[in-house]
Amino acid sequence: MGKRILVVGVDGGVGSALAARLRAQGMQVTGTSRRRPVADTAGACIPLDLASDLSGWTPPGTIDIAYLCAAMTGLAGCRDDPQTADRINRHNTLLLARRLADAGAFVVFLSTSLVLDGLAPRAAADAPRKPACDYGRQKALAEDGIAALGASAATLRLTKVIRSGMPVLGNWPADLAAGRTIHPFDDLRMAPIRVDHAVEALVAVGHGSEGGLFQVSATHDITYADAAFHIAERLGVPRDRVSPCRSDEAGVILIANPRHTSLDATRLEQTYGIAAPSPFDALDALAPP
């Protein structure tokens, strides 16, 4: 009999891919969703809204591994409604984590490179946390709460996760193929990873049940303009269809714009053999040959 898994936020980009992988491996997966009707039709799913009062919440039966994938991730939303964002990203997330751990589950929490200041590349796991946005601050506080659970929990700190159909980058291949010019920012950086790379790390950490902090990242940062040129080359599209610009030239004020987003993923490689990929590996998933 496979392990009993809970995926909080099963209809998100990472949560849905994680649930699919675990079910393919024979795990018994229960998902949660705040949407009505419940969106996960591939298996058991229960309603759960992290913005609501969860003081009476209890785990849905016996759970071996619980993945906390749900969050309020929009930087503008977290800035404009910090009370709701804190309830979702910190307070209720930690409430679930504590009750799941108390019930015997190993808890895996998804965090972000935005808990750091981004001044140095390949930031170490023990680098001082100096978040520059409300979302990063809420995640940093949640990391503290997860760490307090000791060996019962692990945090996975992720860089940007790339998947088909995602906003902005996900539209670039179709726009380029249709002859449209795209305008990526040359002052915005990322160390992108494929969603299946993130899922591989999550599965390994969950089944390994080794607590503490793991980081998941590409080997180095690239700009969004670098990414657009790579996709254009892969599609055989002329480079002049990519017209980079600065964010402020496009009238966009970036809430957080770290100089570097890449993380040191050494512990993940040493413990589970999962090496950091090239950032261009993730982009190839958007524009297959």
Secondary structure, DSSP 8 states (H G I E B T S, - for coil): ---EEEEETTTSHHHHHHHHHHHHTT-EEEEEESSSS----SSEEEE--TTS--TT---SS--SEEEE------HHHHHH-HHHHHIIIIIHHHHHHHHHHHTT-EEEEEEEGGGS---SSSB-TTS----SSHHHHHHHHHHHHHHTTGGGEEEEEE--EE-TT-TGGGGHHHHHHTT--B--BSS-EE--EEHHHHHHHHHHHHHHT--EEEEE--SS-EEHHHHHHHHHHHHT--GGGB--B-TTTTT---S---S---B--HHHHHHH------HHHHHHTTS--
